[in-house]
Amino acid sequence: MQDWISRFPPLPPPARRVWCNRTLNLRSIQVIGYDMDYTLVHYRVDTWERRAYEHLRRLLLDQGLPVEDLEFDPDAAMRGLAIDLELGHLVKANRFGYVTQAAHGPRMLSFEETRRAYGRTIVDLAEPRWVFLNTFFSQSEGCMFAQLVERLDQGRLPPGMGYRDLYRTVKRTLDQAHMEGRLKGEVIARPQEFVEPDPEAPPTLRDQRAAGRKVVLITNSEWPYTDAMMTVAYGRFLPPGKTWRDLFDLVLVSARKPAFFTQAMPVFEVVSGDGLLRPAATLRDGGVFVGGDARLVESHFGVHGEDILYVGDHMFTDVHVSKEVLRWRTALVMRELEDEIAAVRGFRDAARELEALMGRKEALEHAYSQARLGLQRAKAGEGTPGMTPARLNRALKELRAEIQDLDVRIAPLARASAAIGHPRWGLLMRAGNDKSLWARQVERHADLYTSRVSNFLFHTPYGYLRSHRGSLPHDDPFPGSDEAPA
């Protein structure tokens, strides 16, 4: 029999796969919707966020705040952190909401400071105390907030302003910076500085359409900006005479997500290249529309719920609301995943060494506990024959010494493990040994997650994506053996 597997391309490397939380047969999907910014179009994050920060600083300076000497720090914040509006901290939490790292202003808190601040506190994103940084656009926001926290503590900001007021000022002003159009004007004028094209994205969309899927662009960006960015990112990779619009059955701009998924809204058709609009009662194939809502999309294509896959980068606006309200299937784009997987795999040998040392330490600590209990019982006349107090004290001394020696070997590996990924906050999907709060949100709201849209090219529109068997603490890490190695 012919070895057909070897005749076709293999699965892509881990960094380019589509990972699955909830099993999804792509053959069952009839409509695929895409967000644009940081989904179909990827920006050079530091470049974009640096300019966003500079516009934010300019507008804050116009308000009289002392920010003229501040500079953008790309390492100050990352996606997946939360802002504590009560204490003014940036925090990273694990999947249960326990804070594992915290920073006040530019300074990382020590372990003891973090424990004192959050020993009895759970990060619950439903509470107004917390602001979740869940998009790349949060990088400049988190950086400026942290820097102004320091100035607020120094008494250099208006009297009576608290951390909550400070955040509202930063958020409102950053929204103003995006709304005034100057930043997007710079991106349109110099797209090569901001946009990172992906030549594999256009054939991905072409394959999906050719396989009978309806492909839809749904973005909050305005029509002129959408047209400019999609032309830059996709135009050069298309056959002569084709434009980016030929990749889509329908385009909806200024969608006002998340309201797009929850409310009925008016819709207008773009009828000229300069953006002339006319009211529309329904959608039509090949059209470009302003506004509208998800129910119109479902009605137009005659589909609903799990017939639709929506792909975006924003945890709340894209995947959470579309899943919770409409039961659309969801995919989250996380470009950081490529660097994260590379960092983890690069640390693999050291991680195995660390795991072996920790396994040895666990066995020694168990023996040490048993020796202490044996000594306690021996002093009460209930000891095990042959285990005299003198012998048990010797065991305790030798076990303690070996544990201390192990700690010396473990410490640099543990520090190195904590340092992989983001230089200040570590891995996006991990908080220490546990999953991060961000990873928990991904599990809850994203059926799929991947680093870029073009990864669907490798899995094809006919792929069957299966979720992995979930792990539990009591799962046997050493199949076929009843004992862990010594």
Helices and strands as residue ranges (DSSP letters): G 5-7, G 14-16, E 19-20, E 24-25, G 26-28, E 31-34, H 45-62, E 82-84, E 89-93, E 99-104, E 107-108, H 111-118, E 130-132, H 138-153, H 163-179, H 182-189, H 191-194, H 201-210, E 214-218, H 223-234, G 235-237, G 244-247, E 250-253, H 259-262, E 267-270, E 277-280, E 288-291, H 294-301, G 305-307, E 308-312, I 315-320, H 321-326, E 329-333, H 336-346, H 348-379, H 389-419, E 430-431, E 434-435, H 437-445, E 448-450, G 453-455, H 456-459, E 464-465
